[in-house]
């Protein structure tokens, strides 16, 4: 009797499992959420999962008349498997059949059939390698990707008190520290900041490096509080930056990405996509939720009152008219002429002059860094730079980059041998944010030193005796070659006396970059 009872229970369980299996043989995911995408040419509106196939209903966007062709290597990719494209309706695979064209509407529905994704896979990446399209973290189980948002970001609302900065010119550096919540190291992100200043003829656009843990950092010189646009792949959000002020931004990458999607923007456009701590917290929080800000409107009203003052308006107009031609030439030459500097010195609004001079420094540093990748760049350190100011002065132009500082001399055989050993590493790390700085002292004759630089890419300094001795003493350089590795945030990461080997340098430089 007991055996019969047990058999009945087992039979019931098997039947229950069979019913469960049947109910899971087909699953429909409408408008699946995703983490980020590097294209806006294709979006996924539905995924149908069955035991026989994974059907992806997608929308292709483009200029009317564009042929719709997709690579046979297109796949869905999970951590453990790849699910290849089998068939395509509405698109030609590899152009082997006559492709359909994008209609006048600028969009075309296509149906793609892939190998079946098994139960238990909760997200996949959509990869089209020929076009370079990737949609990361397409959700199969959740409405949107899970992102851990610390409680302290959402438990309180920013206060309006002391929120609005003083309007007007106040040249200085805005500092932003940030985190991309939901980011993974294998996601290839294009991230940059764009802003205008009213002096230079075009907007500034600066690339931002995202580290393996989602951390990013940038510093920009501004003339006044400025509205800038942060681009993250196909998405964007407005940031309000204030000179000489700092804030931290916590950006929900999936919500930001989906707010830019044609299929998702109605649902996610008004959701809070980022949280802030620091300067202009209220303005930035409102911008990240609504795309507009009442606090910013209040600031603009005060700003308008200031600049509508007849005397102030005349001063601004006069100085800007003098400066704009200087700024145009500065973009071409990366350097101010003596006549330009004379005009800047005579401006009524000194903050405008300070800002342009700082932009000259920035442009010269960028030009030197670019040249240093192709050859040797001789940099000068004024004899008045001494003591604890020496190293900060050397690395200040390369903030945000990893820096390898090489102490050497023209008479040092091991130094030259080590430099040759590093050449393949330079080529290997060519796409990384690494700057190579070489320091020597007065024991290297100037003419001999310059002759040695012909095949040494990097930034080169020949220090005076006091500067050389101070750095060697302060950083424990008891022999050469010696090396300092400075991380992307300007901190000393490692010190070596003697060549540590190429593998060790590669490991530490990648760590310094933030990989």
N, C-alpha and C positions, 0 to 999 in steps of 0.2 A: 504493500500500500504506500509506504514511504517512497519506494523507488518510482512508483507511478506518479506520485505527487511531484517529486523532483523533476521527472521527465516533463511534466506539464509546464512547470516553471521555466525550464530551459527552452521548451518550444515557444512559450509566450515571449521570452526575451529575444529569441531569434526572429520571431515575427515582428517584434517592435523595432529591432535593428533594421530589418528589411524595409519596414514602412519609413523609418527615419532616412535610410539611404535613398529611397525613392523620392522623398520630399526634398532631398538635397541634390538631386540629379540636375535640377535647373534652378539657377539663381540669377535674378535680374538686379543689376545695380544701376540706378538712374543717376546721371550726372555725377559720377564718382569724384570725390575730392582728391586732391593731389598736393604734394609738398611744394614743388617748383617746376618750371619748364623753361627751356632756353629758346623756345619758339612760340609764335602766335599763329603759325600757318596751319596747325592742326590742333583740334580739341576733341576730347572724348565725351560723347553725350550719353552713352549707354554701354554697359558690358553685360553679356548674357553668358553665364557659365553653365555648361552641361558636361556630361561624361564624354561626349564625342568631340566637342570643340569649345573654344573661347571666342565668342563673337564680340567684336568691338565696333560699335556704331560711332563713327567719327564725322566731324565736319572739317572740310578743307577750305581754307580761306586764301584768297589771292586776287590778282588782277584779272579782270575778265579776259577770257581767251587763253589763259595759261593752261598748258596740258597737265593733267593730273597723273603723275607717275610715282610709284613707290618701289623701293628696293625689295628684292626677294630676301635680303638679309634682315629685314625688319622683324623684330621679335618683342615679346614680353619677357622680362627678366626678373627673377626673384633671387634671393640670396643663394639658393642651392640649384637652380635650374634655369634653362632658357626654353621658351616656347615659340617655335618658329612660325612665320607667316605661311599659310597654305593657299588661301584664295583671297581675291579682292574684288568686290563689286563696286563699280563706279570709278575705279582707278586701275591703270595698267601696271602690271608688275614688270619692272625693268624695261618698259616700253616695248615689250614683245607683241602687244596688241595695240591697235589704234586707241590712244587715250582719249577720254572725255575732256572737255575744256571747262574751265571755271566760267559759269554764266555771268550775266550782267549784274546779278545780285552780289557777286563777289564771294559766294560760298557754294559748296557742293557736298552733299551727303555721300559718304562712302561706307561700305560694310567690309570689314576685314575679319578673316577667319584664321585663328591661330590654333596650335595644338592645345589640348585641354589642360587648364590649370587645375591641379588637384585641390580637394578640400583641405583646409589647413593653411593655405597660402593666403595671407591677409592683405598683401599689397604687392604690386609689381611696378617695374619701370617700363615705359613704352620707349623703344629705341629704334630709330630709323637712321642707320649709319651713313648712308650716302648723302642725305640732306643734312645730317648732323643733328637731327631732332632728338631730344630726350625729354620725356615727362617723368619726373621722379615721384615715387611714392603714390602711385594711383591706387586708391583705396577699394578693396573688395569686401571688407567687413564693416567698416565704420563710415559714417557720413562725411567725416573730415579726419585728417591725420591727428593722432594724439600728440600733443605738445605739452610738456611740463611747464607750467607758468607759476613761478614762485608766489606764494600767498601775499607777500608784502606788496606785490605790484597791483593787486586787485582789491585789497581790503579798505583802502582809503582813497578819497578823492583829493586832487591837488587844490590848494587854497589860492585864491586870487591875490592875496596880500603879497606885495613885493614882486609880483609876477611880471609886470610890464617894465621893460628896460627903458632907459632914457633915450629918446630919439635924437638923431643928429649924428654928425661925424665923430667917430671915436676909434681910430685905427688900432687894431689889435688882433690877436689870434683866438679863434674859437676852437675849442677842443671837444671832440665827441668820442666817447667810448661806447661800444655797442656789442650786443649779442644777437645772433640770429637763432632764435629758438626753433628747433626742428631741423637744423642743418646737420648734414652728414658729410664726412670728409671726401667721399667720392662724387659729390655733387659739384659740377663745374659751374661756378657762378661768375657772371660778369657784373661787377658792382662798381658804381662810380657816382660822383656827386657833381652836379651842375649848378652854377650860380652866375649872376651878372652883377657888375658893380657900377655901370653907367659911365665909366671912364674909358675902359678898353673896348674896342669895336666889336668884340665877340664874347660870348659867355666862356667862363672857365669850366673845364671838365676834368676832374681828377679821378684816377683809378684808385680803388680801395681794395686792399688785400684782406681776404677772409681767412683766418687761421683754422686749423683742423678742428678746434673746439667751438667754432662759430663766432669767436671773438673778432671784432674789427676796431680799428682806431684811426682817426684822421684829425689833422689840424689844418685849418685854413686861415690865411690872413684876410681880414675884412676891413672895409672902410666904415661900415655902420651895421646895425642889426639887419640881417638879410634873410630873405626867404630863398631856400635852396631846394633842389629836387634830388632825392636819393633814388637811384635806379638799381634794382636787383633783378637781373635777368629781364623778363618782360614786364615786370611790375615796377611801380614807382610810388613814392610818398613824399610829401612836402615836409621839410624841416626848417624851423626858425632858429637861426644861429646868431649868437651875440658875441661881439668882440670881447676878449679877455674874460670870457665866461666858459664854463664847462658843464656838460651834462652826460648822463648815461642813457642809452636807448636800448630797450629790450623789444626786439621785433619778432612777431609771430610770423615766421616765413610762410607757412601754408595759407594763413588768412590773407597776408599781403598778396601772395601769388594769385589766389583765387579771386581777389577783389579786382584783378586786372583781366580776368578771363571773361570772354563774351558770354559764356554759358553760366558763369557763377556770379558775375558782378552785381546783379540785382539782389542776390541773397547776402553777399559778403561785403558789398561796398560800404555799408554803414556800420560794420562791426569794428570793434576796437582792435587795430592791427599792431599796435605798439604801445609801450608804457615808458615813462620817462622819470628820471630823477635828476634834478639840478636846474640849471638856468632855463627859463621860458617853459617850465614844465606844463603849465596850463595850456598855453598856445599849442605846443606840440601834441599834447594829449588830445585836444579837440580836433586838430588837423588829422591825426591818425584814426579818428573815429568817423568824423563827418566829412572830412575833406575841406572843411572851412572852419573858421574860429571866430567866435564873438570877441574873445580877448584880443585877437589880432586886429579885428576891425577897430577896437578901442585904441590900440596902439597907433594904427594908421591915422586915426582922427587927430591924435595929439601930434603926430609927425607932420601931418598936413598943416596944422596951425603954425608949427614952428617954421616950416619952409615957405609959408605964405607971407611971413613977415617981409615987408618990402626991402629992408636993409639986408636981411639974411639972404633973401632971394637974389639980390644983386651981387652979393659976395660970391655965392655959389655959382651963379651964371658966369661971372668973370673968371674965376679960377678954373672951372671945368673947361671953358673954351680954350684956355691956355694949355691945359694938361692933356686934352684928348689927342692932339697931334703927337705929343711926346709918347703917349701910351701906344699909339699905332706904330711908331718907329721902334719902340722898345720890343714889341712882339717880333719884329723882323730881326733885330740885332742882338737881343738879350743883354743890351748894355746901354746905359745913358751916356750921352755926350756931355762935355763940360758945359756947353750952352744949355742943355736940358737941365742940368743940376742947378745952374744959375737961376733959371726960371722957377724951378721948384723952391729954391731958397727964398724967392720973393713973393710966394703965395701968401695970401691973407689967412687962409685956412690951413694951418700947419698939419692937421691930420691927413689931408689929401697928399701933401708932400711925403709924409712918413709912409703912407700906404704905397705910393708909387715906388719909393726907394726899397721897400720890403719886397715888392713884386719883382724889382730888378734882381735882388738877391735870389729869390726863388727861381727866376728864369735862368740866371747864370748857373745855379746849382744843377738844374735839370739839364742844361746844355753840357755842362762838364761831366755829369754822370753818363749822359748819352755818348759823349766822345770817349769816355774811359772804357766803354765796352768795345770800342774799335781800336783804341790805342792808348798811349800814355798821356795823362793830363797832369801838368805841373800846377800845383796849387800853392798858394803862399799863405803863410801864417805870420802876421805882423810881429815884429820883435817885441812889441809891448804886451803881447799875449803871454802870460806867465803863470806858473804854479797850477792851481786847481782849475784854471780856466782853459788849459791847453787842450785836454782831451774833449771836453764838451764843445769847444770851438771846432775841432776837427770833425766830430760826428754830427754836428747840428744840421748840416746840409743834407744828411742822409737818414733823417728820422723816418721810421716806418720800414726801413730796410735792415736786413742782417748785414753786419760789417765784419770783414776779416782784416785786422790790422797786423801788418807784417813789419817787424823791426829787422833791419838788415844794413849791410854796408857793402860798398863796391869791392872791398878787399876780402870779403868773407866768402870762401869757396863753398861751404855748406849752405849758405844762404842762397846762392845762385843755383845749386843743385836742387834745393827744395822748391825753388820757383819753377823749375822745369817740371818737377814732379806734379805740381799743382795745375799745370796747363790743361791736361785732360779733364780735370775736375771743373775748371772754369767753363769748358764747353758743355759738360754734362749738366751744370747748373745754370746754363744760359737763360733759361726761362724763369728762374727763381729771382726773388728780390734780394740779391746779394751784391754788395759793393766791396771792392778790394782796395784797401788803402795801404800805401807803403811809406814807412818812415825811415829816414836815415839822418845821421848827424854830420857835424863838420869834419869828421875823420874821412868822409867820402869826398874827394875833390870834386868841385862843382862840375867841371867839364867832363871828367870821367863818369860822374853820376848821370849827366844828361846823355852821354853816349850809351850807357847801359839801358836807358829807358826805351830804346827804339822798338824792342819786341816785348815790352812789359805793359800789357793793358792794365789800367787802374788809375787811381788818383795818387799822386806822389808829392810828398813833402820832404824838404831838406831843412831840418830844424837847426836853430842855433845851439851853442854848447849848453846854455842854461836850460833850454827847453828839453833837449835830449836827456840831460842828466836827471831832470826832475821826473820825466815820464818813466825812465828806467828805475829810479829809486822808488817812485810811488807805486809802480805796478810789478815790482819784483823781477825786473828784466836783468838777470845777472849774467846773461850771455846771449849771443845771437847765432842763428835766427831765433826769434821769439814772436809769439802771436797772442793777440787779444781777440776774442769773439764777442761782439756787441749784438745783443738781441734786438728785434724789431722795435721794442719799446725803449731803446736807449740804455739798457742796463748791461753791465759787464757780466757775461755768461761764463766764459772760460778763459784761462791763461795757460800758455805753454811756453816753457823755455826749452828750446830744441824742437826739431821737426817731429810732430806727433804721428805723422803718417796720413796719407790721403783719405783712407776710410774713416779715421777719427774726425778729420776736418769736415768731411761730407756729413757725417752724422750730426755733428754739433751745429754746422751751418743750417741744415734743414730744421733742426730744433730751434735755432735762432730766428729763422723765417717764420716758424709757427706751423710747420707741416706735421 
